[in-house]
């Protein structure tokens, strides 16, 4: 059924049918597409901007045309949105319009969204192997918390986990004897990741101490009161260990450790498809950026070491 142009939807916040459409679209993202809360939130933020632009112009969702959508994108560009933000916004608009068409709505379809200029390729920051080693050695392993932190640092570098995956990682998802862990990643997609003996050693040491923290849930890594560690807590801890290792804290984050995992695997000859599987990237093009990091490191090494460079 085409969507109504009802001007009164105070319970949803936006008039002209926008409120109901956005609520239904959020449900579609979570239930039918299985997107994470963070990804859905980004989509909805972009569409809130679209609704805020369309409502004063008396434009319900099913009245949008290619010209309207182009004018909206231009307006966002004029407000200083970065090429990367505009690219995500275009993706959000296409997904929303495809949803409206699927639901029987009129108006423009996803093909009406003009693609913005391609955002410049930004190489991810990474760390050298010696810098990672310095961070891994920073916790005071004479203390229980130091053992815990050494364990999650080792596991992050050994497996390339996202910080959200690490924070919620169940203890029962780590198979020490087999040397792999099971992760539920973005889009509720499960993957298996191997890890080495270094991570295994410190996880075993932590598991001996973990019951003393009286865990309130099943998370592998818990705080002093037994609660699961949050992403923010893990960020703060890593920043502290980066400073202790003599590194600039602003340049180190859990995601930088993930980048180091991928880059160092490629440095040592890993297959790109294998790295893609371990990182949980749906598209190989996302993983290919690490080949550029790898090539840049090789170039720098050549320029530094070759007598004829």
ZAKE-140512 format. One line per 2 residues: number of its first residue (from 1); for each residue z, y, x of C-alpha. Coordinates in steps of 0.25 Angstrom, whole numbers, plus 2048, in hexadecimal, padded with zeros to 3 digits. Layout:
BEGIN
NUM = Z/Y/X  ...
//
This chain:
BEGIN
1 = 800/800/800  7FD/80E/805
3 = 809/816/809  80F/820/7FF
5 = 80E/82F/802  81C/831/7FC
7 = 822/83E/802  831/83A/7FF
9 = 837/830/809  844/836/80D
11 = 84B/829/810  840/826/81B
13 = 841/834/821  832/837/821
15 = 82A/83C/814  81B/838/810
17 = 81D/829/812  820/82A/820
19 = 82F/826/81F  82B/819/818
21 = 81F/816/821  827/818/82E
23 = 833/80F/829  829/804/826
25 = 822/806/833  82F/804/83A
27 = 832/7F7/833  824/7F3/837
29 = 826/7F5/845  833/7EE/846
31 = 830/7E2/83C  821/7DF/83D
33 = 81E/7E4/84B  82B/7E1/851
35 = 82C/7ED/85A  839/7F1/861
37 = 842/7FC/85C  83F/805/867
39 = 82F/803/865  831/805/856
41 = 839/812/858  82E/818/861
43 = 824/815/856  82C/81B/84B
45 = 82F/827/854  820/82A/855
47 = 81E/828/846  82A/832/843
49 = 822/83C/84B  815/839/843
51 = 81D/83A/836  823/847/83A
53 = 815/84C/83D  80F/847/830
55 = 819/84A/825  818/85A/827
57 = 809/858/825  80B/850/818
59 = 805/843/81E  80A/836/81A
61 = 807/82A/823  7FB/825/81A
63 = 7F4/833/81C  7F3/833/82B
65 = 7E5/835/831  7E0/834/83F
67 = 7E0/843/83F  7EF/843/83B
69 = 7F3/839/846  7EB/840/851
71 = 7F1/84D/84D  7FF/847/84E
73 = 7FC/841/85B  7F7/84E/860
75 = 804/855/85B  80D/84B/862
77 = 805/84E/86F  807/85C/86D
79 = 816/85A/86C  816/854/87A
81 = 816/845/878  812/83E/884
83 = 805/835/885  80E/829/884
85 = 816/82D/878  809/831/871
87 = 803/823/874  80F/81C/86E
89 = 80E/826/862  800/822/860
91 = 804/813/860  80F/816/856
93 = 805/81D/84D  7FB/812/84E
95 = 806/807/84A  80B/810/83E
97 = 7FD/812/839  7F9/803/83A
99 = 806/800/833  802/809/828
101 = 7F5/803/826  7FB/7F5/826
103 = 804/7FA/81B  7F8/7FF/813
105 = 7F9/80E/816  7EE/817/816
107 = 7EB/822/821  7E7/820/82F
109 = 7E8/813/837  7EC/811/845
111 = 7DE/813/84A  7E0/822/846
113 = 7EA/825/851  7E3/82B/85D
115 = 7E8/825/86A  7EE/830/873
117 = 7EB/831/882  7EF/825/88A
119 = 7FD/828/890  7FD/828/89F
121 = 802/81B/8A6  810/81C/8AB
123 = 814/812/8B5  822/80D/8B2
125 = 82D/810/8BC  831/804/8C4
127 = 83B/800/8D0  838/7F9/8DD
129 = 83E/7EC/8DF  849/7F2/8E9
131 = 84D/7FC/8DE  84F/7F1/8D4
133 = 857/7E9/8DE  860/7F5/8E0
135 = 862/7F7/8D1  865/7E8/8CF
137 = 870/7E8/8DA  876/7F5/8D5
139 = 880/7EE/8CB  88E/7EB/8D0
141 = 88D/7DC/8CE  89C/7DA/8D1
143 = 89F/7DF/8C3  89B/7D8/8B6
145 = 893/7E4/8B1  88C/7E5/8BF
147 = 888/7D6/8BD  883/7D9/8AF
149 = 87A/7E5/8B4  875/7DD/8BF
151 = 871/7D2/8B6  869/7DB/8AC
153 = 863/7E3/8B7  85E/7D6/8BD
155 = 859/7D1/8B0  852/7DE/8AD
157 = 84A/7DE/8BA  848/7CF/8B9
159 = 842/7CF/8AB  83C/7DD/8A8
161 = 845/7DE/89B  844/7EB/893
163 = 852/7F1/892  852/7EF/883
165 = 850/7E0/886  85A/7DF/891
167 = 865/7E6/888  863/7DC/87C
169 = 860/7D0/885  868/7C4/87F
171 = 870/7BC/889  86A/7AF/882
173 = 85C/7B4/886  85E/7B2/895
175 = 85B/7A4/89A  861/7A4/8A8
177 = 85D/796/8AB  84F/798/8A7
179 = 84E/7A6/8AE  848/7AD/8A2
181 = 84D/7B6/896  847/7B8/888
183 = 845/7C6/883  842/7CC/876
185 = 83A/7D8/879  832/7E3/872
187 = 82C/7DF/865  836/7D3/864
189 = 82D/7CB/86E  834/7C1/876
191 = 831/7BE/885  837/7B5/890
193 = 839/7BC/89E  83D/7B4/8AA
195 = 847/7BA/8B4  84C/7B6/8C2
197 = 858/7B1/8C9  85D/7BF/8CC
199 = 85F/7C2/8BE  864/7B4/8BA
201 = 86F/7B5/8C5  874/7C2/8BF
203 = 873/7BE/8B1  87B/7B2/8B3
205 = 886/7BA/8BA  886/7C4/8AE
207 = 887/7B8/8A4  894/7B4/8AB
209 = 89A/7C2/8A9  894/7C5/89B
211 = 89E/7BE/892  8A9/7C7/898
213 = 8A2/7D2/891  8A4/7CC/884
215 = 896/7CE/87F  894/7D2/870
217 = 886/7CD/86F  87C/7C4/876
219 = 876/7CF/880  876/7CA/88E
221 = 87B/7D7/894  887/7DD/88E
223 = 890/7E9/890  89F/7EA/893
225 = 8A2/7E8/885  899/7DD/882
227 = 88E/7E5/87C  87F/7E4/87F
229 = 87A/7EE/889  871/7F9/883
231 = 864/7FE/889  86B/80B/88C
233 = 876/804/894  86C/7FC/89C
235 = 865/809/8A0  872/810/8A4
237 = 876/804/8AD  868/803/8B3
239 = 868/812/8B7  876/810/8BD
241 = 871/805/8C6  865/80C/8C9
243 = 86D/818/8CF  876/80E/8D6
245 = 86A/808/8DD  865/816/8E2
247 = 85A/817/8D8  857/823/8CF
249 = 85D/81F/8C1  852/826/8B9
251 = 848/81E/8BF  84E/810/8BB
253 = 850/80A/8AD  84F/7FC/8A7
255 = 841/7FE/8A4  83E/802/8B3
257 = 845/7F4/8B7  83B/7EE/8AD
259 = 82F/7F5/8B4  835/7F0/8C1
261 = 835/7E2/8BC  826/7E2/8B8
263 = 821/7EA/8C4  828/7E1/8CE
265 = 823/7D4/8C7  815/7DA/8C9
267 = 818/7DE/8D8  81B/7CF/8DA
269 = 80E/7CA/8D4  813/7C7/8C5
271 = 808/7C5/8BB  806/7D1/8B1
273 = 806/7C8/8A5  813/7C2/8A9
275 = 81A/7D0/8AB  814/7D4/89D
277 = 81B/7C8/897  828/7CA/89E
279 = 828/7D9/89A  825/7D6/88C
281 = 819/7DF/88B  810/7DD/87F
283 = 804/7E3/887  800/7E0/895
285 = 7FB/7EE/897  80A/7F2/896
287 = 80D/7E9/8A2  801/7EE/8AA
289 = 808/7FB/8AD  810/7F3/8B7
291 = 804/7EF/8BF  802/7FE/8C1
293 = 810/7FF/8C6  80D/7F3/8CF
295 = 800/7F9/8D4  807/807/8D7
297 = 812/800/8DF  808/7F8/8E7
299 = 800/805/8EA  80D/80C/8EF
301 = 811/800/8F7  803/7FF/8FE
303 = 803/80E/900  810/80D/907
305 = 80E/800/90F  7FF/7FF/913
307 = 7FB/805/920  7EE/80A/91B
309 = 7F2/810/90E
//
